[in-house]
Amino acid sequence: NDEKAAAKAFVNLLGSTDAAAIYSFESTVVLKQDYSSNKVLLAQAIDAVSGGGDTNLYGAIIQAAQGLSGRTGRKAIVLMTDGVDTVGASTIDQAIAAAKNAGVPVFTVGFGGASSYASVLSQIATETGGQSFQSASSSGLQSIFQSIGQTITNLYEVSYTTADPSKDHNVELTVSYSASVGTATGSTTKSVSKCQTASSGWNLSINQVI
């Protein structure tokens, strides 16, 4: 179907050194394909995903985040769903915490009935540093995936180690960017909690219900 075709087109955007894992989530979360750069294996895993039944949405985010936590490189979760969590084994707060602890932004793509749960998918994306795409039609999925791919490619994280881990700190970060079309400078202030560190990385975990 169109959803699977769009997901496979997204996999084709991966570079030769990038890796992805494919999860399905109904009543349980199933790892269809562990991290691989083999696009044939990833496409076969996408084709093997079946729909129907319950939706273990939060459990899928938690398991995907745990799978990414030990990996280096730029990391992200792309979550496709046509509904909200119906299993109730985990909470949205637990799912968001798992993603944040792993340093993983979650990009949510809702289609079908998921438009009724726009606020849930938006909360997950916003609080983890990702983006949410609501009421995604089948015809628009490929352009959405292209947008997500470009965003992930341009993600950067900065690691900061405080000299005094017993205290909270405010850290100001200034970034200057130069390109053929011009230059830009921006700054932000980040509150760093005790013993908090950030990691950089690139790995992609695609979670979907089709």
N, C-alpha and C positions, 0 to 999 in steps of 0.2 A: 504493500500500500504506500501512499504518499509519505506517511510518517517514517516508515522504514527507509524509503528512498532518500529522504532528507537526512536522516541519521547517517546513512552510508556515505552520502555526499560530504557530510561534515568530517567523517573519518578520513576521506580522501584529501582533506585540507591539511592533515597532519604532516609534519616534516619527517624525514627519514630517521631522525634520532628521537622523535616523540613516541610516547607510548600511551595506550588507552586500555581501559578495562570496561567490560559491559556487564551491567547488572539488570536483572528483572526483579520486580517486586509486586507480588500478589499477596497471599496470606503470609508468605515467607519471602525473604530476600535470597536470590540465587545469583551467584557469580557465574555468568554464562561464559566469560572469557577473561582470564587474568591478564595483567598488563603485558601488552605486546605491541610491537611496531609492525606486525604482519597485518596488512589491511585486508587480505583475503580472510584470515581467521576472524578478524573483527566483524567483517560484513556477514560472515556465516553465523556469528553469535547474534547479531541483530536480527537476522532472518529467523533465528530459533526462538525469539521472544514471542510469547503468546499473550493474549489479553483475556480479560474477564475475571470475575471473582473479586476478592478483597484487594485493598490497596495499602501495603505496608510502607507508606511514604516516608515517615520519619525514621523507621528502621533502616531504609535504604540509604538515607543520608548519613546516618551514623556508621553503617558498615563501610560505605564508600570513603568516608572521612578517615576511618581507622585504617583502611587499606592504603590511603595516601600519606598518613602521618609519618611513616618511616621512610618515605621516598624523598629524594632530593630533586631539585628542579622546580620550575614554575608549575603550580598545581591548580586544578579547577574541577568542579563537578557540574555537569550539564544534566539537568533533570527534566525529563519529559513525562507528563502525566495528564490523564483526562479526568482526574478526580482528587479528592482530598483523602487523608489517611482515614481508613475505616477499621484498622486492626486494633489500635489503641494500646499496643504494647509499649510504645515510647511516646514522649510528648514533643511538641514543637520546640520547646525550650531546650530539651536534651539534644535534639537534632541540630539546632543552631549552635549550641555550645560545642558539640563534637566537631563541627566544621570550623568554628573559630579556633578551637584548641589545635587543630591540625593546620591552621593557616590557609584554609581552602575556601575561596569564594564559590557560591552556588548560583548558577544561572538556571532559572526556571522557565520552562516553556509549557504553557497550558494550552490544551486543545480540546475540542469536544465539550464535555460538561464542565471542564475545569474553570470556565469563565465565572461560574458561580462561586468559586473559591479564590478569586483574584487576590483578596486581602491576605490570605494565608501564604500563597506563593510569593507575593510581593514582600511580606515580612521576612520570609526565609532569605530571599535574595538581598534585600536591603541590609539586614543585620549581619550578613556574612561578607558583604562587599561585592556581591554579584549584581546581576540585572534580571528583571522579570519581564517576560513577554506574555501578555494575556490575550485570550481569544484568538490564538494563532490558527489561521486557516491552513489547510493542507497545502494550498498553492503558495502560501507565504513562508512556509517552514524553511525552505532552502535559503532564502534571503536572511532569515533570522539566524540560522546557523552560520552563515558567512559573517554576519555582524558579530556574533559571539566569538568566532574564531579570530577575527581581527582584534577584538578586545583582549582576549587571552594572550595573544602574541605580544601585545603592548603592556602587559602587566609587569610591574616591578615591585619588589619588596626590599626594604632596608632593614638590616639587622643592627640592633643597638644593644650594647652591654653597659649597664650602669656601673659606676665605681662604687656605689652604695646600694646594694640590692634590698636593703631593709626599708627604703623609703620610696614613695611615689615621686615621679618627676614629670615635668612638661618638657617635651623636646620639640624644637622648631626645625622643620625641614624645608629647605628652599631648593627648587629644581629649576635649572635653566636649560632650554632646549633650542637648538639651532638647526635650521633646515634650509633648503634652497628657497622656500617660500617665505622665510622670515624667522623670527625668534620669539620665544615666549618665556616668561619667568613667573613662577607661582610659589607660594609658601603656605604651609599649614602647621598647626601646633597639635601635637599628639600627646595625650596623657598616657604615660607608661606606668602600669601598676607594678607592685613589688615583684621582682624576679621574672618579669615578663620579657620575652624575647620574640623576635620575628625571624622567620626563615624565608629564603627565596627558593623558587623551584618551578618546574614545568612538567606536569603529568596531567592527564585528562581521564576522568572517570565519567562515562556516560551512563546515566540511570534512566530507565524509561519503562513506561507501561504503554503497550501498543495494542 
